[in-house]
Amino acid sequence: MDNDANAAALAESLWGAGQGFSNVFYGCIGTGIGAGIILDGKIFHGRTGSAAEGGHVSIDYRGPRCNCGKRGCIEALASGTAIARRAREAIAADATRGGALMALARGDAAALRSEMVARAADAGDELAREILSETIEYLAVWLGNIVDLLEPDVMILGGGVADMLRPHFGEIQARMKNWCVNARHGEIALVPAHYGENSGIAGGAALCCTAER
């Protein structure tokens, strides 16, 4: 019926964190990164229905190759998969670092996951903190671009990685001042999704409800 991120954005707009706002940007940060855009209360599909591929906005043309074929997409840098990959690469480059990370992975770098990075950072692991800080910076760049392009009323982040990063939303927004020409970006709330892991279910319901109108 529709892209899952589009549907989730609609649900958040109708009943969730975007309720009461006409223009909503929704980003789902999990193993990958998806996005949905609501303009004047309706899903923005673009000319052919292919709009709102927010996860494939490149912020580094020399960055890692994304599964889509482009380089430096935000998905290839800040998704859960990307965070884990960056941790493995850093440990491979210097095996003396990331002790807390490797302890969580029981000594198997291949078993590293993004949530381990957050846990190790909380425990004071220097490498994990660097990776987390870099991820926050990547997201600040990405969302700064979104503000300059769309200037939505609210920006909503959902998905497992977004939930993990929820304590850092304020820092993401503070760093956006370095990546956004819109002097009033601070007026745009950055908030967690209401539906969380149930966003797909809520999104399906939202599509059905709006189709009946």
Number of C-alpha atoms within 10 A of each C-alpha: 7 12 18 18 24 29 27 32 34 31 27 27 28 21 14 19 23 28 15 13 16 16 21 29 29 31 28 28 24 21 18 20 25 24 25 26 29 24 17 11 17 17 21 17 17 9 7 6 10 10 15 23 15 23 24 22 18 19 18 14 11 10 15 16 14 18 12 11 10 17 20 19 26 28 25 28 29 29 27 24 19 22 28 24 18 18 25 22 13 16 17 12 10 10 12 8 16 21 17 21 28 22 14 18 15 11 13 12 19 11 13 23 20 26 17 21 28 21 17 23 21 12 13 12 18 17 20 27 19 14 21 22 15 15 21 21 20 20 21 23 21 22 23 23 19 17 22 15 11 13 18 21 19 21 23 24 25 30 25 19 23 23 19 18 22 17 10 15 20 13 15 23 21 13 18 24 17 11 16 20 13 15 9 11 20 12 9 14 16 21 18 22 25 17 19 18 13 11 24 19 14 22 24 19 16 20 18 13 12 11 8 6 5
